Amino acid sequence: MKFGLAVPAYGSHADAGRICDLLVAADELGFDGAWSPDHVAIPDYATKVNLGPPFLEPLAACSWGL
């Protein structure tokens, strides 16, 4: 079995330092992969529940903290 994680791509957790720390910890713990979610459109009801800006574009976010 392989394990991975989703990289935070929105809201207050979408921070270069936090994402870098998360990925380093995941690597040290032996995780097999990391995924970046992408949303082309966010319905209004979702922003009221748990999705809030900023929304990171996955490919650009991969180079953000370098």
LUMLUMDREN-2810 file (N, C-alpha, C; in Angstrom, 1 decimal):
<atoms>
<atom><aa>M</aa><ch>A</ch><at>N</at><xx>0.8</xx><yy>-1.2</yy><zz>0.0</zz></atom>
<atom><aa>M</aa><ch>A</ch><at>CA</at><xx>0.0</xx><yy>0.0</yy><zz>0.0</zz></atom>
<atom><aa>M</aa><ch>A</ch><at>C</at><xx>0.9</xx><yy>1.2</yy><zz>0.0</zz></atom>
<atom><aa>K</aa><ch>A</ch><at>N</at><xx>0.5</xx><yy>2.2</yy><zz>-0.8</zz></atom>
<atom><aa>K</aa><ch>A</ch><at>CA</at><xx>1.2</xx><yy>3.5</yy><zz>-0.8</zz></atom>
<atom><aa>K</aa><ch>A</ch><at>C</at><xx>0.4</xx><yy>4.6</yy><zz>-0.2</zz></atom>
<atom><aa>F</aa><ch>A</ch><at>N</at><xx>1.0</xx><yy>5.6</yy><zz>0.4</zz></atom>
<atom><aa>F</aa><ch>A</ch><at>CA</at><xx>0.3</xx><yy>6.7</yy><zz>1.0</zz></atom>
<atom><aa>F</aa><ch>A</ch><at>C</at><xx>0.8</xx><yy>8.0</yy><zz>0.4</zz></atom>
<atom><aa>G</aa><ch>A</ch><at>N</at><xx>-0.1</xx><yy>9.0</yy><zz>0.3</zz></atom>
<atom><aa>G</aa><ch>A</ch><at>CA</at><xx>0.2</xx><yy>10.3</yy><zz>-0.2</zz></atom>
<atom><aa>G</aa><ch>A</ch><at>C</at><xx>-0.6</xx><yy>11.3</yy><zz>0.6</zz></atom>
<atom><aa>L</aa><ch>A</ch><at>N</at><xx>-0.5</xx><yy>12.5</yy><zz>0.2</zz></atom>
<atom><aa>L</aa><ch>A</ch><at>CA</at><xx>-1.3</xx><yy>13.6</yy><zz>0.8</zz></atom>
<atom><aa>L</aa><ch>A</ch><at>C</at><xx>-1.6</xx><yy>14.7</yy><zz>-0.2</zz></atom>
<atom><aa>A</aa><ch>A</ch><at>N</at><xx>-2.6</xx><yy>15.4</yy><zz>0.1</zz></atom>
<atom><aa>A</aa><ch>A</ch><at>CA</at><xx>-3.0</xx><yy>16.6</yy><zz>-0.7</zz></atom>
<atom><aa>A</aa><ch>A</ch><at>C</at><xx>-2.4</xx><yy>17.8</yy><zz>-0.2</zz></atom>
<atom><aa>V</aa><ch>A</ch><at>N</at><xx>-1.8</xx><yy>18.6</yy><zz>-1.0</zz></atom>
<atom><aa>V</aa><ch>A</ch><at>CA</at><xx>-1.1</xx><yy>19.8</yy><zz>-0.6</zz></atom>
<atom><aa>V</aa><ch>A</ch><at>C</at><xx>-2.2</xx><yy>20.9</yy><zz>-0.4</zz></atom>
<atom><aa>P</aa><ch>A</ch><at>N</at><xx>-2.2</xx><yy>21.6</yy><zz>0.7</zz></atom>
<atom><aa>P</aa><ch>A</ch><at>CA</at><xx>-3.2</xx><yy>22.7</yy><zz>0.8</zz></atom>
<atom><aa>P</aa><ch>A</ch><at>C</at><xx>-3.1</xx><yy>23.7</yy><zz>-0.3</zz></atom>
<atom><aa>A</aa><ch>A</ch><at>N</at><xx>-4.2</xx><yy>24.0</yy><zz>-1.0</zz></atom>
<atom><aa>A</aa><ch>A</ch><at>CA</at><xx>-4.1</xx><yy>24.9</yy><zz>-2.1</zz></atom>
<atom><aa>A</aa><ch>A</ch><at>C</at><xx>-5.1</xx><yy>26.1</yy><zz>-2.0</zz></atom>
<atom><aa>Y</aa><ch>A</ch><at>N</at><xx>-5.7</xx><yy>26.2</yy><zz>-0.8</zz></atom>
<atom><aa>Y</aa><ch>A</ch><at>CA</at><xx>-6.6</xx><yy>27.3</yy><zz>-0.6</zz></atom>
<atom><aa>Y</aa><ch>A</ch><at>C</at><xx>-6.6</xx><yy>27.7</yy><zz>0.9</zz></atom>
<atom><aa>G</aa><ch>A</ch><at>N</at><xx>-7.1</xx><yy>28.9</yy><zz>1.1</zz></atom>
<atom><aa>G</aa><ch>A</ch><at>CA</at><xx>-7.3</xx><yy>29.4</yy><zz>2.5</zz></atom>
<atom><aa>G</aa><ch>A</ch><at>C</at><xx>-6.0</xx><yy>29.7</yy><zz>3.2</zz></atom>
<atom><aa>S</aa><ch>A</ch><at>N</at><xx>-6.1</xx><yy>29.7</yy><zz>4.5</zz></atom>
<atom><aa>S</aa><ch>A</ch><at>CA</at><xx>-5.0</xx><yy>30.1</yy><zz>5.3</zz></atom>
<atom><aa>S</aa><ch>A</ch><at>C</at><xx>-3.8</xx><yy>29.1</yy><zz>5.3</zz></atom>
<atom><aa>H</aa><ch>A</ch><at>N</at><xx>-4.1</xx><yy>27.9</yy><zz>4.9</zz></atom>
<atom><aa>H</aa><ch>A</ch><at>CA</at><xx>-3.0</xx><yy>26.9</yy><zz>4.8</zz></atom>
<atom><aa>H</aa><ch>A</ch><at>C</at><xx>-2.2</xx><yy>27.0</yy><zz>3.5</zz></atom>
<atom><aa>A</aa><ch>A</ch><at>N</at><xx>-2.6</xx><yy>27.8</yy><zz>2.6</zz></atom>
<atom><aa>A</aa><ch>A</ch><at>CA</at><xx>-1.9</xx><yy>28.0</yy><zz>1.3</zz></atom>
<atom><aa>A</aa><ch>A</ch><at>C</at><xx>-0.8</xx><yy>29.0</yy><zz>1.5</zz></atom>
<atom><aa>D</aa><ch>A</ch><at>N</at><xx>0.2</xx><yy>28.6</yy><zz>2.2</zz></atom>
<atom><aa>D</aa><ch>A</ch><at>CA</at><xx>1.4</xx><yy>29.4</yy><zz>2.6</zz></atom>
<atom><aa>D</aa><ch>A</ch><at>C</at><xx>2.6</xx><yy>28.6</yy><zz>2.2</zz></atom>
<atom><aa>A</aa><ch>A</ch><at>N</at><xx>3.6</xx><yy>29.3</yy><zz>1.6</zz></atom>
<atom><aa>A</aa><ch>A</ch><at>CA</at><xx>4.8</xx><yy>28.6</yy><zz>1.1</zz></atom>
<atom><aa>A</aa><ch>A</ch><at>C</at><xx>5.5</xx><yy>27.9</yy><zz>2.2</zz></atom>
<atom><aa>G</aa><ch>A</ch><at>N</at><xx>5.7</xx><yy>28.6</yy><zz>3.3</zz></atom>
<atom><aa>G</aa><ch>A</ch><at>CA</at><xx>6.4</xx><yy>28.0</yy><zz>4.4</zz></atom>
<atom><aa>G</aa><ch>A</ch><at>C</at><xx>5.8</xx><yy>26.7</yy><zz>5.0</zz></atom>
<atom><aa>R</aa><ch>A</ch><at>N</at><xx>4.4</xx><yy>26.8</yy><zz>5.2</zz></atom>
<atom><aa>R</aa><ch>A</ch><at>CA</at><xx>3.7</xx><yy>25.7</yy><zz>5.7</zz></atom>
<atom><aa>R</aa><ch>A</ch><at>C</at><xx>3.7</xx><yy>24.5</yy><zz>4.7</zz></atom>
<atom><aa>I</aa><ch>A</ch><at>N</at><xx>3.5</xx><yy>24.8</yy><zz>3.4</zz></atom>
<atom><aa>I</aa><ch>A</ch><at>CA</at><xx>3.6</xx><yy>23.8</yy><zz>2.4</zz></atom>
<atom><aa>I</aa><ch>A</ch><at>C</at><xx>4.9</xx><yy>23.1</yy><zz>2.3</zz></atom>
<atom><aa>C</aa><ch>A</ch><at>N</at><xx>6.0</xx><yy>23.9</yy><zz>2.4</zz></atom>
<atom><aa>C</aa><ch>A</ch><at>CA</at><xx>7.3</xx><yy>23.3</yy><zz>2.4</zz></atom>
<atom><aa>C</aa><ch>A</ch><at>C</at><xx>7.6</xx><yy>22.4</yy><zz>3.6</zz></atom>
<atom><aa>D</aa><ch>A</ch><at>N</at><xx>7.2</xx><yy>22.9</yy><zz>4.8</zz></atom>
<atom><aa>D</aa><ch>A</ch><at>CA</at><xx>7.3</xx><yy>22.0</yy><zz>6.0</zz></atom>
<atom><aa>D</aa><ch>A</ch><at>C</at><xx>6.5</xx><yy>20.8</yy><zz>5.8</zz></atom>
<atom><aa>L</aa><ch>A</ch><at>N</at><xx>5.3</xx><yy>20.8</yy><zz>5.3</zz></atom>
<atom><aa>L</aa><ch>A</ch><at>CA</at><xx>4.5</xx><yy>19.7</yy><zz>5.1</zz></atom>
<atom><aa>L</aa><ch>A</ch><at>C</at><xx>5.1</xx><yy>18.7</yy><zz>4.2</zz></atom>
<atom><aa>L</aa><ch>A</ch><at>N</at><xx>5.7</xx><yy>19.1</yy><zz>3.1</zz></atom>
<atom><aa>L</aa><ch>A</ch><at>CA</at><xx>6.3</xx><yy>18.2</yy><zz>2.1</zz></atom>
<atom><aa>L</aa><ch>A</ch><at>C</at><xx>7.6</xx><yy>17.6</yy><zz>2.6</zz></atom>
<atom><aa>V</aa><ch>A</ch><at>N</at><xx>8.4</xx><yy>18.4</yy><zz>3.4</zz></atom>
<atom><aa>V</aa><ch>A</ch><at>CA</at><xx>9.6</xx><yy>17.8</yy><zz>4.0</zz></atom>
<atom><aa>V</aa><ch>A</ch><at>C</at><xx>9.2</xx><yy>16.7</yy><zz>5.0</zz></atom>
<atom><aa>A</aa><ch>A</ch><at>N</at><xx>8.2</xx><yy>17.0</yy><zz>5.8</zz></atom>
<atom><aa>A</aa><ch>A</ch><at>CA</at><xx>7.8</xx><yy>16.0</yy><zz>6.8</zz></atom>
<atom><aa>A</aa><ch>A</ch><at>C</at><xx>7.2</xx><yy>14.8</yy><zz>6.1</zz></atom>
<atom><aa>A</aa><ch>A</ch><at>N</at><xx>6.4</xx><yy>14.9</yy><zz>5.1</zz></atom>
<atom><aa>A</aa><ch>A</ch><at>CA</at><xx>5.9</xx><yy>13.8</yy><zz>4.4</zz></atom>
<atom><aa>A</aa><ch>A</ch><at>C</at><xx>7.0</xx><yy>12.9</yy><zz>3.8</zz></atom>
<atom><aa>D</aa><ch>A</ch><at>N</at><xx>8.0</xx><yy>13.6</yy><zz>3.2</zz></atom>
<atom><aa>D</aa><ch>A</ch><at>CA</at><xx>9.1</xx><yy>12.8</yy><zz>2.7</zz></atom>
<atom><aa>D</aa><ch>A</ch><at>C</at><xx>9.9</xx><yy>12.1</yy><zz>3.8</zz></atom>
<atom><aa>E</aa><ch>A</ch><at>N</at><xx>10.1</xx><yy>12.7</yy><zz>4.9</zz></atom>
<atom><aa>E</aa><ch>A</ch><at>CA</at><xx>10.8</xx><yy>12.1</yy><zz>6.0</zz></atom>
<atom><aa>E</aa><ch>A</ch><at>C</at><xx>10.0</xx><yy>10.9</yy><zz>6.6</zz></atom>
<atom><aa>L</aa><ch>A</ch><at>N</at><xx>8.7</xx><yy>11.0</yy><zz>6.5</zz></atom>
<atom><aa>L</aa><ch>A</ch><at>CA</at><xx>7.8</xx><yy>9.9</yy><zz>7.0</zz></atom>
<atom><aa>L</aa><ch>A</ch><at>C</at><xx>7.6</xx><yy>8.8</yy><zz>6.0</zz></atom>
<atom><aa>G</aa><ch>A</ch><at>N</at><xx>8.2</xx><yy>9.0</yy><zz>4.8</zz></atom>
<atom><aa>G</aa><ch>A</ch><at>CA</at><xx>8.1</xx><yy>7.9</yy><zz>3.8</zz></atom>
<atom><aa>G</aa><ch>A</ch><at>C</at><xx>6.8</xx><yy>7.9</yy><zz>2.9</zz></atom>
<atom><aa>F</aa><ch>A</ch><at>N</at><xx>6.1</xx><yy>9.1</yy><zz>2.9</zz></atom>
<atom><aa>F</aa><ch>A</ch><at>CA</at><xx>5.0</xx><yy>9.1</yy><zz>2.0</zz></atom>
<atom><aa>F</aa><ch>A</ch><at>C</at><xx>5.4</xx><yy>9.0</yy><zz>0.5</zz></atom>
<atom><aa>D</aa><ch>A</ch><at>N</at><xx>4.6</xx><yy>8.4</yy><zz>-0.3</zz></atom>
<atom><aa>D</aa><ch>A</ch><at>CA</at><xx>4.9</xx><yy>8.1</yy><zz>-1.7</zz></atom>
<atom><aa>D</aa><ch>A</ch><at>C</at><xx>4.6</xx><yy>9.2</yy><zz>-2.7</zz></atom>
<atom><aa>G</aa><ch>A</ch><at>N</at><xx>3.7</xx><yy>10.1</yy><zz>-2.3</zz></atom>
<atom><aa>G</aa><ch>A</ch><at>CA</at><xx>3.4</xx><yy>11.2</yy><zz>-3.3</zz></atom>
<atom><aa>G</aa><ch>A</ch><at>C</at><xx>2.6</xx><yy>12.3</yy><zz>-2.6</zz></atom>
<atom><aa>A</aa><ch>A</ch><at>N</at><xx>2.5</xx><yy>13.4</yy><zz>-3.4</zz></atom>
<atom><aa>A</aa><ch>A</ch><at>CA</at><xx>1.8</xx><yy>14.6</yy><zz>-3.0</zz></atom>
<atom><aa>A</aa><ch>A</ch><at>C</at><xx>1.0</xx><yy>15.1</yy><zz>-4.2</zz></atom>
<atom><aa>W</aa><ch>A</ch><at>N</at><xx>-0.2</xx><yy>15.5</yy><zz>-3.9</zz></atom>
<atom><aa>W</aa><ch>A</ch><at>CA</at><xx>-1.1</xx><yy>15.9</yy><zz>-5.0</zz></atom>
<atom><aa>W</aa><ch>A</ch><at>C</at><xx>-1.5</xx><yy>17.4</yy><zz>-4.7</zz></atom>
<atom><aa>S</aa><ch>A</ch><at>N</at><xx>-1.7</xx><yy>18.1</yy><zz>-5.8</zz></atom>
<atom><aa>S</aa><ch>A</ch><at>CA</at><xx>-2.2</xx><yy>19.5</yy><zz>-5.7</zz></atom>
<atom><aa>S</aa><ch>A</ch><at>C</at><xx>-3.5</xx><yy>19.6</yy><zz>-6.3</zz></atom>
<atom><aa>P</aa><ch>A</ch><at>N</at><xx>-4.5</xx><yy>19.9</yy><zz>-5.5</zz></atom>
<atom><aa>P</aa><ch>A</ch><at>CA</at><xx>-5.9</xx><yy>20.1</yy><zz>-6.1</zz></atom>
<atom><aa>P</aa><ch>A</ch><at>C</at><xx>-6.0</xx><yy>21.3</yy><zz>-6.9</zz></atom>
<atom><aa>D</aa><ch>A</ch><at>N</at><xx>-6.9</xx><yy>21.3</yy><zz>-7.9</zz></atom>
<atom><aa>D</aa><ch>A</ch><at>CA</at><xx>-7.1</xx><yy>22.4</yy><zz>-8.7</zz></atom>
<atom><aa>D</aa><ch>A</ch><at>C</at><xx>-8.7</xx><yy>22.6</yy><zz>-8.9</zz></atom>
<atom><aa>H</aa><ch>A</ch><at>N</at><xx>-9.1</xx><yy>23.8</yy><zz>-8.8</zz></atom>
<atom><aa>H</aa><ch>A</ch><at>CA</at><xx>-10.6</xx><yy>24.0</yy><zz>-9.0</zz></atom>
<atom><aa>H</aa><ch>A</ch><at>C</at><xx>-10.7</xx><yy>25.1</yy><zz>-10.1</zz></atom>
<atom><aa>V</aa><ch>A</ch><at>N</at><xx>-11.4</xx><yy>24.8</yy><zz>-11.2</zz></atom>
<atom><aa>V</aa><ch>A</ch><at>CA</at><xx>-11.6</xx><yy>25.7</yy><zz>-12.2</zz></atom>
<atom><aa>V</aa><ch>A</ch><at>C</at><xx>-12.7</xx><yy>26.7</yy><zz>-11.8</zz></atom>
<atom><aa>A</aa><ch>A</ch><at>N</at><xx>-13.7</xx><yy>26.2</yy><zz>-11.1</zz></atom>
<atom><aa>A</aa><ch>A</ch><at>CA</at><xx>-14.8</xx><yy>27.1</yy><zz>-10.6</zz></atom>
<atom><aa>A</aa><ch>A</ch><at>C</at><xx>-15.2</xx><yy>26.7</yy><zz>-9.2</zz></atom>
<atom><aa>I</aa><ch>A</ch><at>N</at><xx>-15.5</xx><yy>27.6</yy><zz>-8.4</zz></atom>
<atom><aa>I</aa><ch>A</ch><at>CA</at><xx>-15.9</xx><yy>27.3</yy><zz>-7.0</zz></atom>
<atom><aa>I</aa><ch>A</ch><at>C</at><xx>-17.3</xx><yy>27.8</yy><zz>-6.8</zz></atom>
<atom><aa>P</aa><ch>A</ch><at>N</at><xx>-18.2</xx><yy>26.9</yy><zz>-6.5</zz></atom>
<atom><aa>P</aa><ch>A</ch><at>CA</at><xx>-19.6</xx><yy>27.3</yy><zz>-6.3</zz></atom>
<atom><aa>P</aa><ch>A</ch><at>C</at><xx>-19.8</xx><yy>28.2</yy><zz>-5.1</zz></atom>
<atom><aa>D</aa><ch>A</ch><at>N</at><xx>-20.7</xx><yy>29.1</yy><zz>-5.0</zz></atom>
<atom><aa>D</aa><ch>A</ch><at>CA</at><xx>-20.9</xx><yy>30.0</yy><zz>-3.9</zz></atom>
<atom><aa>D</aa><ch>A</ch><at>C</at><xx>-21.0</xx><yy>29.2</yy><zz>-2.6</zz></atom>
<atom><aa>Y</aa><ch>A</ch><at>N</at><xx>-21.8</xx><yy>28.1</yy><zz>-2.6</zz></atom>
<atom><aa>Y</aa><ch>A</ch><at>CA</at><xx>-22.0</xx><yy>27.4</yy><zz>-1.3</zz></atom>
<atom><aa>Y</aa><ch>A</ch><at>C</at><xx>-20.7</xx><yy>26.9</yy><zz>-0.8</zz></atom>
<atom><aa>A</aa><ch>A</ch><at>N</at><xx>-19.8</xx><yy>26.5</yy><zz>-1.6</zz></atom>
<atom><aa>A</aa><ch>A</ch><at>CA</at><xx>-18.5</xx><yy>25.9</yy><zz>-1.1</zz></atom>
<atom><aa>A</aa><ch>A</ch><at>C</at><xx>-17.7</xx><yy>27.0</yy><zz>-0.4</zz></atom>
<atom><aa>T</aa><ch>A</ch><at>N</at><xx>-17.7</xx><yy>28.2</yy><zz>-0.9</zz></atom>
<atom><aa>T</aa><ch>A</ch><at>CA</at><xx>-16.9</xx><yy>29.3</yy><zz>-0.2</zz></atom>
<atom><aa>T</aa><ch>A</ch><at>C</at><xx>-17.4</xx><yy>29.6</yy><zz>1.1</zz></atom>
<atom><aa>K</aa><ch>A</ch><at>N</at><xx>-18.7</xx><yy>29.3</yy><zz>1.4</zz></atom>
<atom><aa>K</aa><ch>A</ch><at>CA</at><xx>-19.3</xx><yy>29.6</yy><zz>2.7</zz></atom>
<atom><aa>K</aa><ch>A</ch><at>C</at><xx>-19.0</xx><yy>28.5</yy><zz>3.7</zz></atom>
<atom><aa>V</aa><ch>A</ch><at>N</at><xx>-18.7</xx><yy>27.3</yy><zz>3.2</zz></atom>
<atom><aa>V</aa><ch>A</ch><at>CA</at><xx>-18.4</xx><yy>26.2</yy><zz>4.1</zz></atom>
<atom><aa>V</aa><ch>A</ch><at>C</at><xx>-16.9</xx><yy>26.0</yy><zz>4.4</zz></atom>
<atom><aa>N</aa><ch>A</ch><at>N</at><xx>-16.1</xx><yy>25.8</yy><zz>3.4</zz></atom>
<atom><aa>N</aa><ch>A</ch><at>CA</at><xx>-14.7</xx><yy>25.6</yy><zz>3.7</zz></atom>
<atom><aa>N</aa><ch>A</ch><at>C</at><xx>-13.7</xx><yy>26.0</yy><zz>2.7</zz></atom>
<atom><aa>L</aa><ch>A</ch><at>N</at><xx>-14.1</xx><yy>26.5</yy><zz>1.6</zz></atom>
<atom><aa>L</aa><ch>A</ch><at>CA</at><xx>-13.1</xx><yy>27.0</yy><zz>0.6</zz></atom>
<atom><aa>L</aa><ch>A</ch><at>C</at><xx>-13.1</xx><yy>28.5</yy><zz>0.6</zz></atom>
<atom><aa>G</aa><ch>A</ch><at>N</at><xx>-11.9</xx><yy>29.0</yy><zz>0.7</zz></atom>
<atom><aa>G</aa><ch>A</ch><at>CA</at><xx>-11.7</xx><yy>30.4</yy><zz>0.7</zz></atom>
<atom><aa>G</aa><ch>A</ch><at>C</at><xx>-10.4</xx><yy>30.8</yy><zz>0.1</zz></atom>
<atom><aa>P</aa><ch>A</ch><at>N</at><xx>-10.3</xx><yy>32.0</yy><zz>-0.5</zz></atom>
<atom><aa>P</aa><ch>A</ch><at>CA</at><xx>-9.1</xx><yy>32.5</yy><zz>-1.1</zz></atom>
<atom><aa>P</aa><ch>A</ch><at>C</at><xx>-7.9</xx><yy>32.6</yy><zz>-0.1</zz></atom>
<atom><aa>P</aa><ch>A</ch><at>N</at><xx>-6.7</xx><yy>32.5</yy><zz>-0.6</zz></atom>
<atom><aa>P</aa><ch>A</ch><at>CA</at><xx>-6.3</xx><yy>32.4</yy><zz>-2.0</zz></atom>
<atom><aa>P</aa><ch>A</ch><at>C</at><xx>-6.4</xx><yy>31.0</yy><zz>-2.5</zz></atom>
<atom><aa>F</aa><ch>A</ch><at>N</at><xx>-6.6</xx><yy>30.9</yy><zz>-3.8</zz></atom>
<atom><aa>F</aa><ch>A</ch><at>CA</at><xx>-6.6</xx><yy>29.6</yy><zz>-4.5</zz></atom>
<atom><aa>F</aa><ch>A</ch><at>C</at><xx>-5.4</xx><yy>29.5</yy><zz>-5.3</zz></atom>
<atom><aa>L</aa><ch>A</ch><at>N</at><xx>-4.5</xx><yy>28.5</yy><zz>-5.0</zz></atom>
<atom><aa>L</aa><ch>A</ch><at>CA</at><xx>-3.2</xx><yy>28.4</yy><zz>-5.7</zz></atom>
<atom><aa>L</aa><ch>A</ch><at>C</at><xx>-3.4</xx><yy>27.6</yy><zz>-7.0</zz></atom>
<atom><aa>E</aa><ch>A</ch><at>N</at><xx>-2.7</xx><yy>28.0</yy><zz>-8.0</zz></atom>
<atom><aa>E</aa><ch>A</ch><at>CA</at><xx>-2.7</xx><yy>27.2</yy><zz>-9.2</zz></atom>
<atom><aa>E</aa><ch>A</ch><at>C</at><xx>-1.6</xx><yy>26.2</yy><zz>-9.0</zz></atom>
<atom><aa>P</aa><ch>A</ch><at>N</at><xx>-1.8</xx><yy>24.9</yy><zz>-9.2</zz></atom>
<atom><aa>P</aa><ch>A</ch><at>CA</at><xx>-0.9</xx><yy>23.8</yy><zz>-8.9</zz></atom>
<atom><aa>P</aa><ch>A</ch><at>C</at><xx>0.5</xx><yy>23.9</yy><zz>-9.5</zz></atom>
<atom><aa>L</aa><ch>A</ch><at>N</at><xx>0.6</xx><yy>24.2</yy><zz>-10.7</zz></atom>
<atom><aa>L</aa><ch>A</ch><at>CA</at><xx>2.0</xx><yy>24.2</yy><zz>-11.3</zz></atom>
<atom><aa>L</aa><ch>A</ch><at>C</at><xx>2.8</xx><yy>25.4</yy><zz>-10.8</zz></atom>
<atom><aa>A</aa><ch>A</ch><at>N</at><xx>2.2</xx><yy>26.5</yy><zz>-10.7</zz></atom>
<atom><aa>A</aa><ch>A</ch><at>CA</at><xx>2.9</xx><yy>27.7</yy><zz>-10.2</zz></atom>
<atom><aa>A</aa><ch>A</ch><at>C</at><xx>3.3</xx><yy>27.5</yy><zz>-8.7</zz></atom>
<atom><aa>A</aa><ch>A</ch><at>N</at><xx>2.4</xx><yy>26.8</yy><zz>-7.9</zz></atom>
<atom><aa>A</aa><ch>A</ch><at>CA</at><xx>2.7</xx><yy>26.6</yy><zz>-6.5</zz></atom>
<atom><aa>A</aa><ch>A</ch><at>C</at><xx>3.8</xx><yy>25.7</yy><zz>-6.3</zz></atom>
<atom><aa>C</aa><ch>A</ch><at>N</at><xx>4.1</xx><yy>24.8</yy><zz>-7.3</zz></atom>
<atom><aa>C</aa><ch>A</ch><at>CA</at><xx>5.2</xx><yy>23.9</yy><zz>-7.2</zz></atom>
<atom><aa>C</aa><ch>A</ch><at>C</at><xx>6.6</xx><yy>24.6</yy><zz>-7.2</zz></atom>
<atom><aa>S</aa><ch>A</ch><at>N</at><xx>6.6</xx><yy>25.8</yy><zz>-7.7</zz></atom>
<atom><aa>S</aa><ch>A</ch><at>CA</at><xx>7.9</xx><yy>26.5</yy><zz>-7.7</zz></atom>
<atom><aa>S</aa><ch>A</ch><at>C</at><xx>7.9</xx><yy>27.7</yy><zz>-6.7</zz></atom>
<atom><aa>W</aa><ch>A</ch><at>N</at><xx>6.9</xx><yy>27.8</yy><zz>-6.0</zz></atom>
<atom><aa>W</aa><ch>A</ch><at>CA</at><xx>6.7</xx><yy>29.0</yy><zz>-5.1</zz></atom>
<atom><aa>W</aa><ch>A</ch><at>C</at><xx>7.7</xx><yy>29.2</yy><zz>-4.1</zz></atom>
<atom><aa>G</aa><ch>A</ch><at>N</at><xx>8.1</xx><yy>28.2</yy><zz>-3.3</zz></atom>
<atom><aa>G</aa><ch>A</ch><at>CA</at><xx>9.0</xx><yy>28.4</yy><zz>-2.2</zz></atom>
<atom><aa>G</aa><ch>A</ch><at>C</at><xx>10.5</xx><yy>28.1</yy><zz>-2.5</zz></atom>
<atom><aa>L</aa><ch>A</ch><at>N</at><xx>10.8</xx><yy>28.0</yy><zz>-3.8</zz></atom>
<atom><aa>L</aa><ch>A</ch><at>CA</at><xx>12.1</xx><yy>27.7</yy><zz>-4.2</zz></atom>
<atom><aa>L</aa><ch>A</ch><at>C</at><xx>13.1</xx><yy>28.9</yy><zz>-4.2</zz></atom>
</atoms>
